[in-house]
Amino acid sequence: MEKTILLIAFITIGLIGFYQLKAFYTGIIYTTLGLYCFAVSNNKLAVNGILSLGYASGNVTYNLGFTSGAASASGIYWGLGVGSRYYFTEKLDAFAELGIGGSDYSNLSVGAAFKF
């Protein structure tokens, strides 16, 4: 059984606008993920535990006609999760991850990953 520890860092920058409500959100999220992976089933299936730590900062402005304003927030967050990957080839896999806490792993995520 092969075991791997990965450390991944990424930055997410977002801009969301709701024209009818005249509300706009901007945010920056920096996240570092630690994944402890181990292979099962002939190295095609991998199971991992996920620990994330990050910093998020966001701003919102709104004008609803009868009221308007702005707000901002920032802070450090954490998350825990579990996941699984199935490797179709060395460069293509499908994954599912479920987690709690934090800004990035508080939901179910499914998708495909490509290695270039």
MIDO-157675 format. One record per residue: residue in one letter; z, x, y of N, C-alpha, C in turn. Coordinates in steps of 0.02 Angstrom, whole numbers, plus 50000, padded with zeros to 5 digits. Example, Ala and Ser with C-alpha at 12.3 -4.5 7.8 and 13.67 -1.06 7.14 Angstrom:
# residues 2
A503905066049716503905061549775503905066049835;S503545064249888503575068449947503945064550002;
//
This chain:
# residues 116
M500005004249942500005000050000500005004550062;E499495003850103499425007950163499795004750220;K500175008850259500555006250316500325009950378;T500275006250433500035009050496500455006350553;I500605010550601500925008450662500435009550719;L500295004350758499825004750814500195003350879;L499985006550932500235005150999499635003651042;I499614997751071499034995551110499274993651179;A498914995651231499074993651299498454990451330;F498554984951366497994981851401498234978451464;I497744977351509497884973951572497434967751575;T497724962151594497344955951603497394953951676;I496824952751707496804950551776496474943651776;G496804938751806496544931951804496484928751872;L495994924451879495894920351938495694913451913;I496104908451929495954901651908495954897351970;G495434893351978495404888852035495304881652012;F495674877152042495604870052028495354866752092;Y494704865852098494404863852162494654856952185;Q494684852052140494884845352161495594845152186;L496024849252156496724849552179496804854752235;K496294858652247496314864052296496904868752282;A496964870652219497494875252199497164881352167;F497424887252182497144893452156497714897852130;Y497614900652071498094905052039497774911852030;T498134917052048497914923852032498494927351997;G498324931551950498854934951914498634941351883;I499094945851873498974952151838499514952851785;I499304954351724499774955251668499634961951636;Y500144966051629500094972351593500514971651531;T500224972951473500584972051410500504978151366;T501034980051333501014985051281501224981651216;L500814982351164500964979351099501114984851049;G501604983651009501744987850952501614983750889;L501194986150845501034982550784501214986850724;Y501574984050678501724987350614501304983750562;C500804987150536500324984050490500394987050421;F500294982850371500234985450304499694981450267;A499304984950228498734982050193498964979050126;V498664973550110498764970350045498074968350019;S498024966849957497404964349927496814969149937;N496874975249910496324979949909496074981849978;N496524982450027496374984450096495914979750134;K495794973650109495394968650145495834964250189;L496464963350168496924959050204497504963350231;A497664962550294498224966150324498704961150356;V499344962450349499864958350380500224962750430;N500404960050488500744964150537501294960450573;G501784964250595502314961950640502144964350710;I502274960350760502064961950829502674961750875;L502744966850916503254967050969502884968551033;S502974964451084502634965751148503144966251204;L502974970251253503374971151313502884971751370;G503004968151424502524968451479502814966451545;Y502384966551595502544964651663502014959851687;A502214954251716501744949351741501904947851814;S501374946751852501444945051922500924939651938;G501124934351972500654929051986500794925652053;N500274922852081500314919152145499934912652139;V500174907552171499804901152173499834898552245;T499264895952268499234892552332498934885652319;Y499164880652356498914873952346498904870052411;N498444865352415498384860852471498184854052443;L498654849552439498544843052408498384837652459;G498294839552521498154834652573498784832452609;F499264829952571499894827852601500414833352602;T500304838652563500754844452562500364850652542;S500614856252563500294862652544500844867952539;G500664873452508501164878752502500914884452459;A501364888952446501204894752405501834896952369;A501744900152312502304902652274502084908852236;S502554913152221502394919152182502994920652137;A502834924052082503354926052035503134932351999;S503614936251976503454942151937504064943851895;G503934947751843504494949751802504284953051736;I504764955451701504664958651636504734953251582;Y504314953551532504354948851477504294952451411;W504474948951357504444951751289504164946451243;G503954948451185503714943751136503764946551065;L503834942151017503844943950946503324939750911;G502994942550861502504938750825502354941550757;V501974937650720501714939850655500964938350655;G500604942150616499884941050614499594943350548;S498964941550541498594943450481497874944650500;R497564949550467496854951150478496504951550411;Y495894949050409495484949850349494864953850371;Y494764959550339494214964050357493594962450315;F493084959750348492444958450315492074965050303;T492064969150355491784975950351492254980550389;E492084986850393492494991650430492494990050505;K491974986650530491904985350601491994977950621;L492134973550573492204966450588492794963550549;D493244960050585493784956550552493944949950587;A494264945550551494514939250578495274939750579;F495594936650629496314937250634496634930650654;A497274930050639497694924550662498374927550679;E498654925550736499304928150758499724922450786;L500364922550772500824917550796501434921050823;G501664918850883502234922350911502674917950954;I503214920950979503674917551023503834922251081;G504024919251138504224923151196503644926451230;G503764929151287503264933051322502684928851348;S502234932251382501674928851412501064929151368;D501064933451318500444934351279500494931851208;Y501074931251178501134929151109501584923051101;S501474918051144501884912051138501484906351106;N500914907851078500494902751048500184905350984;L499774901150955499374903150897498714905850924;S498514911650901497874914650920497464915750857;V496844913850859496374915250804495734917850835;G495384922050797494764924750824494474930050780;A493994933550808493654939050773493704945250817;A493734951050785493754957350821493184961750796;F492864965150843492304969550828492494976650849;K492354981450809492474988450825491804991650843;F491764994650902491134997850924491125005150907;
//
